[in-house]
Amino acid sequence: MCGILLYFSNNHQKTIAELLDQNNLIQHRGQDCLGFLYSNNLNLEYCSVNSVKGIISNYKNDLIKYSKCNLFLSHLRYKTSGPKSNIRVQPVVSKNKFGDFAFVFNGNIPKMSYESEYQDITVDTDLVLNFILQKATTTSSWDELLKEFVLRFKRSFSMILVTNENIYIVKDRYAVRPLCYAITNNTLEICSETCGISLTNTEINELDSGTVLKIIVNEDNTLKSELVFKLDYQNAICLFEMIYFMSPKSKWYENSITDLRNSWGIELAKKDIDFLNQDYIAIGIPSSGIIPGKSYASHLKLPYKQAIVKNKKINRTFILSEQERDKISKQKYIYDEEVISGKRVIIIDDSIVRGITMNNIVSKLFSLGAKEVHIRICAPEVKDVCYFGININSKDELVSSTKNVEEVNNMFKSTSLRFLNIDLMLSHISNSINNKMCSGCFNSDYRQECNKFIDW
């Protein structure tokens, strides 16, 4: 799970500073490093490539920020497995018999049946590059090569590939991760989420599963899209993306992430009718728990208090290593003791994965004088691993893989704990995709072709 973005325009240049601000809208998708290239026109031979560790605000090169370009391709890295020292910075820039090219991709391609063919490759980014270099020797065009890519690798990838002639947008047959685009006569934007598209009064399209779409620059410098290939297949869209990762300002297909999280908060409230107009306060855990927390409180006519706020110096602990996670999670939030002390508190959050952060929250609330702490989670229990780009690599690290709800509640020493039923969650997702979701981390239903995977 990373963040990728492309900007290309024939009639308008943007500064690097403007484009970094646009990247900042999807910073939540990756904070290990940022890589980007920029150029004038589709001329990769003279493109400039830069990278910076950590978050975008760390980038201080003012000279580059004032530069202007009409081609910009970037990648925000979120490393899902292996040591952080083994990070392969994107965009990847190379050359084959068709000429110069650059690509970025979001997702994770497990070794699976590719291990014998690519046994010396240790990072899936290199697997993609290796395939592109090898297949160029046996195919006649980029169109044919990328069709072979979609047929060869099942999931998960959302990819942008730039050549000196065209731009390609590619998605795996299961459509595991989001990738959207907006195009006018002269400007193209592609992004992992709709919140990162800056074009206004222009339709934002989600790329279909198993699709290779080519953006052609015509002789008159206008742009047009051309479908190269479409593999009809049953989707396995990641439910965890909607719950945890995506910006509330985004849509995925026709689903508003804000609307979904609101509806999930209401579903939780319906199970707590005994709390209606009682002496409780509701607190949404920043940031994904705030929207459902407010709808939960509103439905039960309870006061909502943002008595827990994010420490702006701390980023996502979900992404951290196990050794870092407990220490940093204790610094993750700032608490309003005056609001919490003496209160019966209901906290609403998006999920519980390892339980480290939640355990620290409950302990802190009681230490600040809370009389009761009730936990409400807008997702089912996370019980299984993810092979496709979410940092859940072992069942052993999941608190709910070996404990039932009562046991987890006892471990946290919380007053009560309730999760949201998966069927209720899915009932609020549009009919076009609600029966096409991958919920493997919740119930081991990865929707086909997931028997045994070997991660990188």
Secondary structure, DSSP 8 states (H G I E B T S, - for coil): --EEEEEEESS--EEHHHHHHHHHTTGGG--SEEEEEEESSS-GGG-EEEEEES-GGG---HHHHT-EESEEEEEEE---SS-GGG---SSEEEEETTEEEEEEEEE----GGGTTTSTT--SHHHHHHHHHHHHTTT-SSHHHHHHHHHHH--S-EEEEEEESSEEEEEE-TT--S--EEEE-SSEEEEESSGGG----SS--EE--TTEEEEEEE-TTS-EEEEEEEE------EEHHIIIIIS-TT-EETTEEHHHHHHHHHHHHHHTTGGGTTSS-EEEE-TTTTHHHHHHHHHHHT--B---EEE-TT---STTS-HHHHHHHHTTSEEE-HHHHTT-EEEEEES--SSSHHHHHHHHHHHHTT-SEEEEEESS----S--SSSSS---GGG-TTTT--HHHHHHHHT-SEEEE--HHHHHHTS-TTTTTSEE-HHHHS---SS-S-----
